[in-house]
Each structure stands twice: as structure tokens, then as C-alpha cells.
């Protein structure tokens, strides 16, 4: 494949690292999007909330939920079982095991064991999911 030069970082990279007809590599596009979101977080959240209320947004959410149920039935089943157990009081929500924040989410290391979870706050959970993705891709 031919190489292209990124208009942002000015590095020459393989053309498969660019999106179709874009001058910036995926890495730079990602950085640009993250930076914009951090600077305009409330604006982005408001726009997303408005989008979810539209018929297009509702259809997109419905499509996403349907795809989750079709392609990840084990994950969905484990989450639902745990939600019911928490609601019933059989499982108690605990603070984040990394930073200690009270508001936490359940992280399944193994979806075959729906009640065996690690309680992590949203930020620690995202960091853990990112680590898992890197490990499955062979990165460290």
C-alpha cells in the first residue's frame, strides 16, 4: 500500500492508517476529537441528550440494544441477572475497589459467572476495559 503524509503530525504513514479521503491519520483524528470533547464537554452532552430524544436517536439506541442482544447474549444475560440480584438485595453494590468512590459499576471478568464482579467507578472501569482491549490486541 502507498504511504500518505498526515496533515496534522506530518508523519508519513501507511495509507490504511487513514480514513477514506481524510488528510489526518486515525490517531490524530482521535486526539483531535478527544481534545474537542474535553473543551466542550457540556455542549457535547447536551447535543447527545437532544439527539437521543429524536426519532433517529431512538432508532440508533434501539439498533444498538438489539445488536448487543444478538451478538453478546451471554454478556446481556449476566448483566440482567446481576441487576436483578442487586435490586432484590442478594448482591450489595460496593465502592470502587481502586479509588474508593461510592458510585460504582460492576465489571465482569467472566460473563459465565454473573455474580462474580469487581466494583469499579466509571473512570476506573473505562481504564480497565481499555487495558483489556490492549491485551487482546497483543499490546501491553
Secondary structure, 3 states (H helix, E strand, C coil): CCEEECCCCCCEEEHHHECCCCCCEHHHHHHHHHHHHHHCHHHHHHHHHHHHHCHHHHHHHHHHHHHHHHHCHHHHHHHHHHHHHHHHCCCCCCCCCCCCCCCCEEEECCCCCCCCEEEECHHHHHHHHHHHHHHHCCCC
